[in-house]
Amino acid sequence: MKKLVICILVLLSLVEMPLRAQHAHGQVNNLVSVDNKLYHFGFILGLNMMDFNPMHSSVVDEDGKVWFGEDTRLMPGFSVGIISDLRIFSWLNMRFTPILLFNQRNLVFRDSEGVECEDGAITVQSNIMEFPLSFKIRGQRK
């Protein structure tokens, strides 16, 4: 058993030696030209979850009932956006990422006794736009 462990350690050390030799010639920088560009663009695709809390107005209808809206379940939505990055200095970037979010929620109305509305659920669709502006500070590449 000891001979097997020693053989495995010797083999692993032999494999490691050529890998170390590759770094002796110098390190290659990754994406060197990206830092020199004045601006560049990208895109965002994602999923989102929108929580929906309806406010109760306590309005009484003709029958004397007060109805309360409830969000039945959380449903995932879809997000799409554009990343635009502007290099201000070598260490400072300004990033503008407008995002369009699509989502829908299903509302069910119940009265104060818990009886559900006969008309069924109402679908509320939402399209939301976000316009975040951020600044990215980074260190110098080596």
DSSP file with accessible surface (Angstrom, degrees, kcal/mol):
  #  RESIDUE AA STRUCTURE BP1 BP2  ACC     N-H-->O    O-->H-N    N-H-->O    O-->H-N    TCO  KAPPA ALPHA  PHI   PSI    X-CA   Y-CA   Z-CA
    1    1 A M     >        0   0  179      0, 0.0     4,-1.9     0, 0.0     5,-0.1   0.000 360.0 360.0 360.0 -39.9    0.0    0.0    0.0
    2    2 A K  H  >  +     0   0  175      1,-0.2     4,-2.4     2,-0.2     5,-0.2   0.863 360.0  54.3 -66.1 -35.2    2.9    2.4    0.8
    3    3 A K  H  > S+     0   0  173      2,-0.2     4,-2.5     1,-0.2    -1,-0.2   0.891 106.9  51.3 -65.4 -37.4    4.5    1.7   -2.5
    4    4 A L  H  > S+     0   0  103      2,-0.2     4,-2.3     1,-0.2    -2,-0.2   0.927 110.6  47.8 -65.3 -42.7    1.3    2.6   -4.3
    5    5 A V  H  X S+     0   0   72     -4,-1.9     4,-2.4     1,-0.2    -2,-0.2   0.920 112.5  49.4 -65.3 -42.0    1.0    5.9   -2.4
    6    6 A I  H  X S+     0   0  102     -4,-2.4     4,-2.4     1,-0.2    -2,-0.2   0.921 110.7  50.3 -64.1 -41.5    4.7    6.7   -3.2
    7    7 A C  H  X S+     0   0   74     -4,-2.5     4,-2.4     2,-0.2    -1,-0.2   0.914 110.6  49.3 -63.5 -41.6    4.2    5.9   -6.9
    8    8 A I  H  X S+     0   0   85     -4,-2.3     4,-2.5     2,-0.2    -2,-0.2   0.927 111.5  49.1 -64.8 -42.8    1.2    8.2   -7.1
    9    9 A L  H  X S+     0   0  107     -4,-2.4     4,-2.1     2,-0.2    -2,-0.2   0.905 111.3  49.4 -64.0 -39.6    3.0   11.0   -5.4
   10   10 A V  H  X S+     0   0   74     -4,-2.4     4,-2.0     2,-0.2    -2,-0.2   0.931 111.8  48.8 -65.4 -42.9    6.0   10.7   -7.7
   11   11 A L  H  X S+     0   0  111     -4,-2.4     4,-1.9     1,-0.2    -2,-0.2   0.915 111.1  49.9 -63.9 -41.7    3.7   10.7  -10.8
   12   12 A L  H  X S+     0   0  108     -4,-2.5     4,-1.9     1,-0.2    -1,-0.2   0.888 109.9  50.6 -64.9 -37.6    1.9   13.8   -9.5
   13   13 A S  H  X S+     0   0   51     -4,-2.1     4,-1.6     1,-0.2    -1,-0.2   0.867 109.3  51.3 -69.6 -33.6    5.2   15.6   -8.9
   14   14 A L  H  < S+     0   0   96     -4,-2.0    -1,-0.2     1,-0.2    -2,-0.2   0.861 110.3  49.2 -69.1 -35.1    6.4   14.7  -12.4
   15   15 A V  H  X S+     0   0   91     -4,-1.9     4,-0.9     1,-0.2    -2,-0.2   0.873 109.9  52.1 -70.6 -35.9    3.2   16.1  -13.9
   16   16 A E  H  X S+     0   0   87     -4,-1.9     4,-1.9     1,-0.2     5,-0.2   0.859  97.0  67.3 -70.7 -34.1    3.4   19.3  -11.9
   17   17 A M  H  X S+     0   0  122     -4,-1.6     4,-1.6     1,-0.2    -1,-0.2   0.925 100.9  45.6 -59.7 -46.5    7.0   20.1  -13.0
   18   18 A P  H  > S+     0   0   74      0, 0.0     4,-1.0     0, 0.0    -1,-0.2   0.872 110.1  56.4 -66.4 -30.2    6.2   20.8  -16.7
   19   19 A L  H  X S+     0   0   96     -4,-0.9     4,-0.6     1,-0.2     3,-0.4   0.888 107.1  48.2 -67.5 -37.5    3.2   22.9  -15.7
   20   20 A R  H >X S+     0   0  169     -4,-1.9     3,-0.8     1,-0.2     4,-0.6   0.852 103.2  62.7 -68.6 -32.9    5.4   25.2  -13.6
   21   21 A A  H >X S+     0   0   53     -4,-1.6     3,-0.7     1,-0.2     4,-0.5   0.807  93.6  62.9 -65.4 -28.0    7.9   25.5  -16.4
   22   22 A Q  H >< S+     0   0  130     -4,-1.0     3,-0.6    -3,-0.4    -1,-0.2   0.845 101.5  51.1 -66.4 -31.3    5.2   27.2  -18.6
   23   23 A H  H X< S+     0   0  141     -3,-0.8     3,-1.0    -4,-0.6    -1,-0.2   0.641  92.5  75.7 -81.1 -12.9    5.0   30.1  -16.1
   24   24 A A  H << S+     0   0   85     -3,-0.7    -1,-0.2    -4,-0.6    -2,-0.2   0.784  88.1  59.6 -70.5 -24.2    8.7   30.7  -16.1
   25   25 A H  T << S-     0   0  171     -3,-0.6    -1,-0.2    -4,-0.5    -2,-0.1   0.542 122.8 -78.4 -82.3  -7.1    8.7   32.4  -19.5
   26   26 A G    <   -     0   0   47     -3,-1.0     2,-0.4    -4,-0.1    -1,-0.3  -0.294  46.6 -83.4 122.1 154.0    6.3   35.1  -18.5
   27   27 A Q        -     0   0  164     -2,-0.1     2,-0.5    -3,-0.1    -4,-0.1  -0.739  34.1-136.6 -96.3 134.7    2.6   35.5  -17.8
   28   28 A V        -     0   0  133     -2,-0.4     2,-0.2     1,-0.0    -2,-0.0  -0.776  21.7-129.0 -90.3 126.6    0.2   36.2  -20.7
   29   29 A N        -     0   0   73     -2,-0.5     2,-0.5     1,-0.1     3,-0.5  -0.534  19.2-124.7 -75.2 143.4   -2.4   38.9  -19.9
   30   30 A N  S    S-     0   0  122      1,-0.2    -1,-0.1    -2,-0.2     0, 0.0  -0.747  82.7  -9.4 -91.4 128.8   -6.0   38.1  -20.6
   31   31 A L  S >> S+     0   0  104     -2,-0.5     3,-0.8     1,-0.1     4,-0.6   0.936  73.3 172.4  51.9  58.5   -7.9   40.5  -22.9
   32   32 A V  G >4 S+     0   0   77     -3,-0.5     3,-0.7     1,-0.2     4,-0.4   0.890  71.1  55.0 -65.2 -38.5   -5.3   43.1  -23.0
   33   33 A S  G >> S+     0   0   76      1,-0.2     4,-0.6     2,-0.2     3,-0.6   0.684  90.1  75.4 -75.3 -14.7   -7.0   45.3  -25.7
   34   34 A V  G X4 S+     0   0   46     -3,-0.8     3,-0.9     1,-0.2    -1,-0.2   0.897  91.8  54.5 -64.5 -37.8  -10.3   45.5  -23.8
   35   35 A D  G << S+     0   0   31     -3,-0.7    -1,-0.2    -4,-0.6    -2,-0.2   0.772 104.8  54.8 -67.3 -23.7   -8.8   48.1  -21.4
   36   36 A N  G <4 S+     0   0  114     -3,-0.6    -1,-0.2    -4,-0.4    -2,-0.2   0.603  83.2 102.9 -88.4 -11.9   -7.7   50.4  -24.3
   37   37 A K    <<  -     0   0  108     -3,-0.9    50,-0.1    -4,-0.6     3,-0.1  -0.497  65.6-144.0 -73.9 140.9  -11.2   50.7  -25.9
   38   38 A L  S    S-     0   0   98      1,-0.2    49,-3.2    -2,-0.2     2,-0.3   0.890  80.6  -3.4 -71.0 -38.9  -13.0   53.9  -25.3
   39   39 A Y  E     -A   86   0A 139     47,-0.2     2,-0.3    -3,-0.0    -1,-0.2  -0.985  62.4-177.1-148.7 156.4  -16.4   52.2  -25.1
   40   40 A H  E     -A   85   0A  59     45,-1.8    45,-2.7    -2,-0.3     2,-0.3  -0.980  13.5-141.1-153.2 159.6  -17.9   48.8  -25.5
   41   41 A F  E     +A   84   0A 137     -2,-0.3     2,-0.2    43,-0.2    43,-0.2  -0.840  20.6 161.6-122.6 157.9  -21.3   47.2  -25.5
   42   42 A G  E     -A   83   0A  30     41,-2.2    41,-1.9    -2,-0.3     2,-0.3  -0.844  26.2-117.4-154.3-170.3  -22.9   44.0  -24.2
   43   43 A F  E     -A   82   0A 154     39,-0.3     2,-0.4    -2,-0.2    39,-0.3  -0.954   9.0-142.7-141.5 161.0  -26.3   42.6  -23.3
   44   44 A I  E     +A   81   0A  48     37,-2.4    37,-2.1    -2,-0.3     2,-0.4  -0.987  14.6 177.9-125.7 130.4  -28.2   41.3  -20.3
   45   45 A L  E     +A   80   0A 107     -2,-0.4     2,-0.3    35,-0.2    35,-0.2  -0.999  24.9 140.1-126.2 134.9  -30.7   38.4  -20.3
   46   46 A G  E     -A   79   0A  27     33,-2.2    33,-2.8    -2,-0.4     2,-0.3  -0.977  45.2-110.3-162.8 174.5  -32.2   37.3  -17.0
   47   47 A L  E     -A   78   0A 143     -2,-0.3     2,-0.3    31,-0.2    31,-0.2  -0.858  30.9-172.0-111.4 150.5  -35.1   36.1  -14.9
   48   48 A N  E     -A   77   0A  23     29,-1.4    29,-3.2    -2,-0.3     2,-0.4  -0.947  17.9-146.6-140.1 161.0  -36.9   38.2  -12.3
   49   49 A M  E     -A   76   0A 111     -2,-0.3     2,-0.6    27,-0.2    54,-0.1  -0.989  15.3-161.8-128.7 118.8  -39.5   37.7   -9.6
   50   50 A M        -     0   0   26     25,-0.6    25,-0.3    -2,-0.4     2,-0.3  -0.913   7.9-148.1-105.5 124.3  -41.8   40.7   -8.8
   51   51 A D        -     0   0  109     -2,-0.6     2,-0.5    23,-0.1    54,-0.0  -0.669  12.4-159.7 -86.9 144.7  -43.7   40.7   -5.6
   52   52 A F        +     0   0   53     -2,-0.3    19,-0.3     2,-0.0    -2,-0.0  -0.976  14.0 179.1-133.5 116.9  -47.1   42.3   -5.6
   53   53 A N        -     0   0  128     -2,-0.5     2,-0.1    17,-0.1    17,-0.1  -0.882  19.7-150.3-118.8  97.5  -48.9   43.6   -2.6
   54   54 A P        -     0   0   38      0, 0.0     2,-0.4     0, 0.0    17,-0.1  -0.408  14.8-126.3 -69.1 142.0  -52.2   45.2   -3.4
   55   55 A M        -     0   0  183     -2,-0.1     2,-0.5    13,-0.0    14,-0.1  -0.742  20.8-130.2 -87.4 135.8  -53.4   48.0   -1.2
   56   56 A H        -     0   0   97     -2,-0.4    12,-0.1     1,-0.1    -1,-0.0  -0.736  17.8-170.3 -91.0 127.0  -56.9   47.5    0.2
   57   57 A S        -     0   0   92     -2,-0.5    -1,-0.1    10,-0.2    11,-0.1   0.612  28.0-137.0 -91.0 -14.0  -59.2   50.5   -0.2
   58   58 A S        +     0   0   80      9,-0.3     2,-0.4     1,-0.2    10,-0.1   0.818  42.1 164.6  59.9  33.3  -62.0   49.1    2.1
   59   59 A V        -     0   0  100      8,-0.2     8,-0.6     1,-0.0     2,-0.4  -0.674  31.5-137.7 -81.2 133.9  -64.7   50.3   -0.4
   60   60 A V  B     -H   66   0B  89     -2,-0.4     6,-0.2     6,-0.1     2,-0.0  -0.765  16.5-146.9 -94.4 131.5  -68.1   48.6    0.2
   61   61 A D    >   -     0   0   42      4,-2.2     3,-1.6    -2,-0.4    -1,-0.1  -0.165  38.0 -81.5 -86.7-171.6  -70.0   47.4   -2.9
   62   62 A E  T 3  S+     0   0  183      1,-0.3    -1,-0.1     2,-0.1    -2,-0.0   0.794 129.0  52.7 -62.1 -30.1  -73.8   47.4   -3.4
   63   63 A D  T 3  S-     0   0  127      2,-0.1    -1,-0.3     1,-0.0     3,-0.1   0.451 118.7-108.1 -85.7  -1.7  -74.2   44.1   -1.5
   64   64 A G  S <  S+     0   0   53     -3,-1.6     2,-0.3     1,-0.3    -2,-0.1   0.664  75.4 134.6  84.9  16.7  -72.4   45.4    1.5
   65   65 A K        -     0   0   75     46,-0.0    -4,-2.2    47,-0.0     2,-0.5  -0.745  47.5-145.3-101.4 148.5  -69.2   43.3    1.0
   66   66 A V  B     -H   60   0B  31     -2,-0.3    46,-0.7    -6,-0.2     2,-0.4  -0.956  18.6-150.5-110.1 126.4  -65.6   44.5    1.1
   67   67 A W  E     -B  111   0A  78     -8,-0.6     2,-0.4    -2,-0.5    -9,-0.3  -0.773   6.9-161.4-102.5 142.5  -63.3   42.7   -1.4
   68   68 A F  E     -B  110   0A  62     42,-3.4    42,-2.6    -2,-0.4     2,-0.4  -0.979  13.0-137.5-122.4 132.0  -59.6   42.1   -0.8
   69   69 A G  E     -B  109   0A   7     -2,-0.4     2,-0.4    40,-0.2    40,-0.2  -0.708  20.7-171.5 -89.8 139.3  -57.1   41.4   -3.6
   70   70 A E  E     -B  108   0A  91     38,-2.3    38,-2.4    -2,-0.4     2,-0.6  -0.992  26.0-128.2-131.1 137.9  -54.5   38.6   -3.1
   71   71 A D  E     -B  107   0A  34     -2,-0.4    36,-0.2   -19,-0.3     3,-0.1  -0.747  22.3-156.8 -81.0 118.3  -51.6   37.7   -5.3
   72   72 A T        -     0   0   67     34,-2.1     2,-0.3    -2,-0.6    -1,-0.2   0.905  62.1 -18.1 -71.0 -41.1  -52.0   33.9   -5.8
   73   73 A R        -     0   0  156     33,-0.4    33,-0.4    -3,-0.1     2,-0.4  -0.989  67.3 -99.3-161.2 156.1  -48.4   33.0   -6.5
   74   74 A L        -     0   0   88     -2,-0.3   -23,-0.1    -3,-0.1    31,-0.1  -0.646  37.4-166.2 -79.7 132.8  -45.1   34.4   -7.6
   75   75 A M        -     0   0   37     -2,-0.4   -25,-0.6   -25,-0.3    29,-0.2  -0.965  21.7-114.5-120.9 139.0  -44.4   33.9  -11.3
   76   76 A P  E     -A   49   0A  90      0, 0.0   -27,-0.2     0, 0.0     2,-0.2  -0.400  31.6-161.0 -71.4 148.2  -41.0   34.4  -12.9
   77   77 A G  E     -A   48   0A   8    -29,-3.2   -29,-1.4    26,-0.1     2,-0.4  -0.612  15.2-111.8-118.0-178.2  -40.6   37.2  -15.5
   78   78 A F  E     -AC  47 102A 103     24,-1.9    24,-3.1   -31,-0.2     2,-0.4  -0.920  22.7-164.2-122.2 141.2  -38.1   37.9  -18.2
   79   79 A S  E     +AC  46 101A  10    -33,-2.8   -33,-2.2    -2,-0.4     2,-0.3  -0.974   8.1 176.9-126.6 140.9  -35.4   40.7  -18.4
   80   80 A V  E     +AC  45 100A  54     20,-2.1    20,-3.2    -2,-0.4     2,-0.3  -0.996  14.6 153.2-141.3 139.7  -33.5   42.1  -21.4
   81   81 A G  E     -AC  44  99A   7    -37,-2.1   -37,-2.4    -2,-0.3     2,-0.4  -0.962  35.6-116.6-157.8 173.1  -31.0   45.0  -21.4
   82   82 A I  E     -A   43   0A  98     16,-1.9     2,-0.5    -2,-0.3   -39,-0.3  -0.962  17.2-149.1-121.0 135.8  -28.0   46.6  -22.9
   83   83 A I  E     -A   42   0A  40    -41,-1.9   -41,-2.2    -2,-0.4     2,-0.5  -0.925  15.7-178.6-103.4 123.6  -24.7   47.3  -21.2
   84   84 A S  E     -AD  41  96A  29     12,-2.1    12,-2.6    -2,-0.5     2,-0.5  -0.988   5.5-170.4-123.7 122.5  -22.8   50.4  -22.5
   85   85 A D  E     -AD  40  95A   3    -45,-2.7   -45,-1.8    -2,-0.5     2,-0.5  -0.947   4.7-168.3-119.6 125.8  -19.5   51.0  -20.9
   86   86 A L  E     -AD  39  94A  67      8,-2.9     8,-2.9    -2,-0.5     2,-0.6  -0.967  18.1-137.4-116.7 125.2  -17.5   54.3  -21.3
   87   87 A R  E     + D   0  93A  71    -49,-3.2     6,-0.2    -2,-0.5     3,-0.1  -0.716  27.0 170.2 -83.2 117.1  -13.8   54.5  -20.2
   88   88 A I  E    S-     0   0A  70      4,-2.2     2,-0.2    -2,-0.6     5,-0.2   0.884  71.3  -3.9 -90.3 -51.6  -13.3   57.9  -18.5
   89   89 A F  E >  S- D   0  92A 108      3,-1.9     3,-0.6     0, 0.0    -1,-0.3  -0.781  85.4 -93.3-127.6 178.1   -9.8   57.2  -17.1
   90   90 A S  T 3  S+     0   0   87     -2,-0.2     3,-0.1     1,-0.2    -3,-0.0   0.754 128.9  32.5 -68.0 -17.6   -7.7   54.1  -17.1
   91   91 A W  T 3  S+     0   0  125      1,-0.1    47,-1.9    49,-0.1     2,-0.4   0.361 113.0  67.1-118.1   2.0   -9.1   53.2  -13.7
   92   92 A L  E <   +DE  89 137A  26     -3,-0.6    -4,-2.2    45,-0.2    -3,-1.9  -0.984  52.9 178.5-133.9 126.2  -12.7   54.6  -14.0
   93   93 A N  E     -DE  87 136A   6     43,-2.4    43,-3.2    -2,-0.4     2,-0.5  -0.947  20.1-143.6-121.5 145.6  -15.6   53.5  -16.2
   94   94 A M  E     -DE  86 135A  56     -8,-2.9    -8,-2.9    -2,-0.4     2,-0.5  -0.942  20.8-164.1-106.3 127.6  -19.1   54.8  -16.4
   95   95 A R  E     -DE  85 134A  65     39,-3.4    39,-3.0    -2,-0.5     2,-0.5  -0.954  10.8-172.5-120.6 125.4  -21.6   52.1  -17.1
   96   96 A F  E     +DE  84 133A  78    -12,-2.6   -12,-2.1    -2,-0.5    37,-0.2  -0.973   7.3 177.7-116.5 121.6  -25.2   52.7  -18.3
   97   97 A T        -     0   0   19     35,-2.0     2,-0.2    -2,-0.5   -14,-0.2  -0.710   8.2-168.6-129.8  80.9  -27.5   49.6  -18.3
   98   98 A P        -     0   0   27      0, 0.0   -16,-1.9     0, 0.0     2,-0.4  -0.543  14.1-168.9 -69.9 133.2  -31.1   50.2  -19.4
   99   99 A I  E     -CF  81 130A  26     31,-2.3    31,-2.6    -2,-0.2     2,-0.5  -0.981  16.5-153.0-128.9 137.2  -33.2   47.1  -18.6
  100  100 A L  E     -CF  80 129A  52    -20,-3.2   -20,-2.1    -2,-0.4     2,-0.4  -0.951  15.6-161.9-109.9 123.0  -36.7   46.2  -19.7
  101  101 A L  E     -CF  79 128A  17     27,-3.3    27,-2.3    -2,-0.5     2,-0.4  -0.905   3.8-165.3-110.1 131.6  -38.5   43.8  -17.3
  102  102 A F  E     +CF  78 127A  75    -24,-3.1   -24,-1.9    -2,-0.4     2,-0.3  -0.953  22.9 146.8-114.5 134.3  -41.6   41.8  -18.3
  103  103 A N  E     - F   0 126A  13     23,-2.2    23,-3.2    -2,-0.4     2,-0.3  -0.987  26.7-156.3-158.7 160.8  -43.8   40.1  -15.7
  104  104 A Q  E     - F   0 125A  65     -2,-0.3     2,-0.3    21,-0.2    21,-0.2  -0.993   6.1-165.4-142.8 147.5  -47.4   39.1  -15.0
  105  105 A R  E     - F   0 124A  15     19,-2.7    19,-3.3    -2,-0.3     2,-0.5  -0.955  15.6-136.2-129.1 150.7  -49.3   38.5  -11.7
  106  106 A N  E     - F   0 123A  27    -33,-0.4   -34,-2.1    -2,-0.3     2,-0.4  -0.942  19.2-160.7-109.8 123.8  -52.6   36.8  -11.1
  107  107 A L  E     -BF  71 122A  14     15,-3.3    15,-2.9    -2,-0.5     2,-0.4  -0.871   4.5-166.3-105.8 136.5  -55.0   38.5   -8.6
  108  108 A V  E     -B   70   0A   8    -38,-2.4   -38,-2.3    -2,-0.4     2,-0.5  -0.973  13.5-143.1-118.3 134.2  -57.8   36.8   -6.9
  109  109 A F  E     +B   69   0A  62     -2,-0.4     8,-2.8    11,-0.4     2,-0.3  -0.860  20.9 177.6-102.4 131.2  -60.5   38.8   -5.0
  110  110 A R  E     -BG  68 116A  67    -42,-2.6   -42,-3.4    -2,-0.5     6,-0.2  -0.951  22.8-127.7-126.9 150.1  -62.0   37.5   -1.8
  111  111 A D  E >   -B   67   0A   6      4,-2.1     3,-1.8    -2,-0.3   -44,-0.2  -0.248  43.1 -86.9 -87.4-178.4  -64.5   39.1    0.5
  112  112 A S  T 3  S+     0   0   85    -46,-0.7   -45,-0.1     1,-0.3    -1,-0.1   0.724 128.7  54.7 -65.8 -17.0  -64.1   39.5    4.3
  113  113 A E  T 3  S-     0   0  154      2,-0.1    -1,-0.3     0, 0.0     0, 0.0   0.480 119.9-106.7 -92.4  -5.0  -65.5   36.0    4.8
  114  114 A G    <   +     0   0   46     -3,-1.8     2,-0.4     1,-0.3    -2,-0.1   0.518  69.4 145.9  94.2   5.2  -63.0   34.3    2.5
  115  115 A V        -     0   0   76      1,-0.1    -4,-2.1    -5,-0.0    -1,-0.3  -0.639  47.1-125.9 -79.6 131.1  -65.4   33.6   -0.4
  116  116 A E  B     -G  110   0A  95     -2,-0.4    -6,-0.2    -6,-0.2    -1,-0.1  -0.429  27.0 -99.4 -78.9 148.7  -63.7   34.0   -3.8
  117  117 A C    >   -     0   0   27     -8,-2.8     3,-0.9     1,-0.1    -1,-0.1  -0.333  22.8-134.4 -64.1 145.0  -65.1   36.3   -6.5
  118  118 A E  T 3  S+     0   0  192      1,-0.2    -1,-0.1     2,-0.0     3,-0.1   0.730  98.6  69.0 -75.2 -22.8  -67.1   34.5   -9.2
  119  119 A D  T 3  S-     0   0  147      1,-0.2    -1,-0.2   -10,-0.1     2,-0.1   0.628  98.7-138.8 -73.3 -12.3  -65.4   36.4  -12.0
  120  120 A G    <   -     0   0   26     -3,-0.9   -11,-0.4   -11,-0.1    -1,-0.2  -0.419  43.6 -17.8  89.0-162.2  -62.2   34.4  -11.4
  121  121 A A        -     0   0   58    -13,-0.1     2,-0.5    -2,-0.1   -13,-0.2  -0.460  54.9-140.3 -83.9 150.8  -58.6   35.7  -11.4
  122  122 A I  E     -F  107   0A  85    -15,-2.9   -15,-3.3    -2,-0.1     2,-0.5  -0.935  14.1-138.0-109.3 132.9  -57.5   39.0  -13.0
  123  123 A T  E     -F  106   0A  73     -2,-0.5     2,-0.6   -17,-0.2   -17,-0.2  -0.812  14.7-165.8 -93.9 126.5  -54.2   39.0  -14.8
  124  124 A V  E     -F  105   0A  40    -19,-3.3   -19,-2.7    -2,-0.5     2,-0.4  -0.959   6.1-162.0-113.0 116.2  -52.0   42.1  -14.3
  125  125 A Q  E     -F  104   0A 141     -2,-0.6     2,-0.4   -21,-0.2   -21,-0.2  -0.823   5.4-164.7-100.4 139.9  -49.1   42.5  -16.7
  126  126 A S  E     -F  103   0A  21    -23,-3.2   -23,-2.2    -2,-0.4     2,-0.5  -0.980  14.9-174.7-127.5 134.6  -46.2   44.8  -16.0
  127  127 A N  E     -F  102   0A 113     -2,-0.4     2,-0.4   -25,-0.2   -25,-0.2  -0.982  18.5-178.1-123.3 115.0  -43.5   46.2  -18.2
  128  128 A I  E     -F  101   0A  71    -27,-2.3   -27,-3.3    -2,-0.5     2,-0.4  -0.931  13.7-155.8-119.4 137.5  -40.9   48.1  -16.2
  129  129 A M  E     -F  100   0A 104     -2,-0.4     2,-0.4   -29,-0.2   -29,-0.2  -0.941   7.0-165.3-112.3 135.3  -37.9   50.0  -17.5
  130  130 A E  E     -F   99   0A  92    -31,-2.6   -31,-2.3    -2,-0.4    -2,-0.0  -0.940   7.9-169.4-116.8 142.1  -34.8   50.6  -15.3
  131  131 A F        +     0   0  128     -2,-0.4     2,-0.2   -33,-0.2    -2,-0.0  -0.552  16.5 176.9-128.0  67.0  -32.1   53.1  -16.2
  132  132 A P        -     0   0   50      0, 0.0   -35,-2.0     0, 0.0     2,-0.5  -0.496  12.0-165.1 -77.4 139.9  -29.2   52.5  -13.7
  133  133 A L  E     +E   96   0A  99    -37,-0.2     2,-0.3    -2,-0.2   -37,-0.2  -0.993  17.6 171.9-120.3 122.8  -26.0   54.6  -14.1
  134  134 A S  E     -E   95   0A  53    -39,-3.0   -39,-3.4    -2,-0.5     2,-0.4  -0.904  27.2-135.8-132.9 160.5  -23.0   53.2  -12.2
  135  135 A F  E     -E   94   0A 119     -2,-0.3     2,-0.6   -41,-0.2   -41,-0.2  -0.965  15.0-153.3-117.9 134.2  -19.3   54.0  -12.0
  136  136 A K  E     -E   93   0A  79    -43,-3.2   -43,-2.4    -2,-0.4     2,-0.4  -0.932   9.0-170.8-114.0 116.6  -16.7   51.2  -12.0
  137  137 A I  E     +E   92   0A 126     -2,-0.6     2,-0.3   -45,-0.2   -45,-0.2  -0.908  15.5 170.5-105.9 134.5  -13.4   51.7  -10.2
  138  138 A R        -     0   0   61    -47,-1.9     2,-0.1    -2,-0.4     3,-0.1  -0.923  30.0-107.7-141.4 165.5  -10.7   49.1  -10.7
  139  139 A G        -     0   0   64     -2,-0.3     2,-0.2     1,-0.1    -1,-0.0  -0.334  46.5 -84.9 -86.5 172.3   -7.1   48.5  -10.1
  140  140 A Q        -     0   0  188     -2,-0.1     2,-0.2     1,-0.1    -1,-0.1  -0.543  43.8-117.8 -79.7 139.7   -4.3   48.4  -12.6
  141  141 A R              0   0  110     -2,-0.2    -1,-0.1    -3,-0.1  -112,-0.0  -0.487 360.0 360.0 -73.5 148.0   -3.7   45.1  -14.4
  142  142 A K              0   0  214     -2,-0.2    -1,-0.0     0, 0.0     0, 0.0  -0.773 360.0 360.0-109.4 360.0   -0.4   43.4  -14.0
